Amino acid sequence: MTTAFVFPGQGSQAVGMGKSLADNFVSARTVFDEVDTALGEKLTQTMWEGPADKLMLTENTQPALLAVSIAALRVLEAEAGIDLTRDVAFLAGHSLGEYSAHAAAGSFALADAARLVRIRGRAMQQAVPVGVGAMAALLGLDDEAARAVAREAAQGEVCEAANDNAPGQVVVSGHKTAVERAVAIAKTRGARAMMLPVSAPFHCALMKPAADVMAVSLAKVKVGTPKVRVVANVTALPVKDPAEIVKLLVAQITDTVRWRQSVAYLAANGVNRIVEIGSGRVLAGLVKRIAKEVSTATVGTADDVLAFKNVKA
C-alpha cells in the first residue's frame, strides 16, 4: 500500500480539538507545549476551552490547526511506529495545511512554523477591511466553467477561483459585490451557489499585502529540504528546493489552492491510501469525490490513533 498524509486547513477547527491527544499521549503534549512557547501564550487554553469566537480568529485558527496536525503525527510516530521516510510517499496540505505538511517534512522547525502561520493568519485578516471581500462556493460547475463565471462577474473588480476543491466544487473569492454577482450568474447556469461565512477573501489578488508580509517573514526563517515529497497547492506537484518552497508559499496566498489536481496527482503516482492528519474529516471527504479508488482514514483523536494502529497491525 502506498500512503500519503494530508493536512487540513481553515474550516476544520472546533473547540476541544487535540484535547484527547494531549490527555493520552506525552508526544502530543510536547507539541502543544512547544507551540504555546513559540507563540508566547496559552493557545491550547483557547483550543480546548474556547470561547469559539476567539478560536475562530484567523490568527488563532491557523496555529491551532497546525498544532493538532503535528501532535497527531508525532503520536502516530511514537505509538504506531510510523516512519515518514519509510511509510509515507507524499505529504500535502490544503492552504494552511501546506505549512503543516512542511513542518511534518522537516522543511520548517515546528516553532518557526507556528510563528509563521500566526503571522500569516494576522496578515490575511488585515489585508482587506471587513465587509469589502467575500467568498462563495459554486457547486455543479467544473473549474473552467467556474473561472468563466468569475471573469464575467468581475466587471473591473476582483473575482477569482480560490479553491478547486473537488469535481463540481469551486470556491471564488474577491470583492463582495463581484462575488455576489458570481453567485447570481452561477445560478443562471444551473449551479448551486452560496456565500461562505468567512472573515476575508482568501486566495485572490486582494491578498497581495499578506503575500508581501509572508515574503519578508519566510525570508527570515531557515527552510530545509523536505524529507518526504510535499505536493504544493499552487502547482499540484512536489516541491523540494527550499527557495522554491518559499516562492510557492508566498504565491499560495493569492493563487488558487489546486486540491483536486493535487489529489489526482497523488492517485496517478501510485497512492492508494490517503490519511488526513489533524482536526476534522473535510479532506477525506474531498478525496472520495476526486479519486474514488483511493482509501481514506482520519487521525485526529486518541480513538483514531487506536483504530489506525489496529489497521496497521
Secondary structure, 3 states (H helix, E strand, C coil): CCEEEEECCCCCCCCCCCHHHHHHCHHHHHHHHHHHHHHCCCHHHHHHHCCHHHHCCHHHHHHHHHHHHHHHHHHHHHHCCCCHHHHCCEEEECCCHHHHHHHHHCCCCHHHHHHHHHHHHHHHHHCCCCCCEEEEEEECCCHHHHHHHHHHHHCCCCEEEEEEEECCEEEEEEEHHHHHHHHHHHHHCCCEEEECCCCCCCCCHHHHHHHHHHHHHHHCCCCCCCCCEEECCCCCCEECCHHHHHHHHHHHCCCCECHHHHHHHHHHCCCCEEEEECCCCHHHHHHHHHCCCCEEEEECCHHHHHHHHHHHC
